[in-house]
Amino acid sequence: MNPDEKRVVLMLTCIDARAIVVSFEPEGAQHTLEADDSFKVEIVGSGDAEPEVSYVPEGLMIGARAGARTRVWNKAGAELPT
């Protein structure tokens, strides 16, 4: 990571549903977050814009700034493709 980049880490947990769909933009990847699982989301990139977390009817949308790199791991430590 270079000095001009920002790193944001989010922990997502499904508490009140059996499962939700988490969408990652602008990549377009979607993953189902089950009730007993969690996702660690790391977004790294330069610029002033912070990532946006939005509720959508099926779950959540995580929007990263243009040019940012998004990585996601589940509770077991497996990296999920974005």
N, C-alpha and C positions, 0 to 999 in steps of 0.2 A: 504494500500500500504506500503510495507516495504522499508527501506532506499536504498536498492540495486536496486529497480525498477525505471524505467523511465515511464513517462506518456506523451503521445503525443495526442493532440487533433487536428482534421482536420475538417473544415467546407466545405462541398461540395454543390455546387449550379449548377443547370442546366440553362444555360443562352442562348445558341444558338441552341437549339433543343427542340422538343416537350417533349422528354424523352430520358434518357440513362439508360443502365443497369450498375449497380455497383456490381462487384464481390468481395468477401472477401476471401482471401486465408491465411492460409491453410484450413479454415473452409469449403469453397465451397458454402457458401450462396450467393444468388443473389437477389438484390432488384432493382426495377425500380424507378429512380429518375425523377419525373415529372417536367415540366418547372416552376411551381409555388411553388415547394417544395425545401427543403434543408435537408441535412443529417449532423448531428454532429457525428463524429466518434472518439471514445476514444480507444486507444491502450495502455495497461499497461503490462510491463514485464521487466525482467532483461536481461542483456547482452549489447553488444556494437552495434548490428545491429539496424539501424533505419528502420521504415516501408518504403515500396516502393510503389509509386503511378505510375501506368503505363496506357498509353492509349492503348485500344484495339478497334477494329472496331465498336463494339456495345456500347462502353462506357469507363469505367474505371475499373482497377483492383487494389485493395488495398491489398498489401501483408504484413502481420505482421511477425515478427520474431518468430521462433519456441518457443512454450511455452507461448507466449503472450496471453492476454485476450483482445478480441475486442468486444466493445459494440457500437451500432448504434441507434440513435434516429432521428425521422423525425421532421419537423418544428412544428408539433402539440404536440411534446413531447412524442409520443408513442415510446417505445423501440422495435426495429425490431430484430428478431432472427438471430443470426449468428451461 
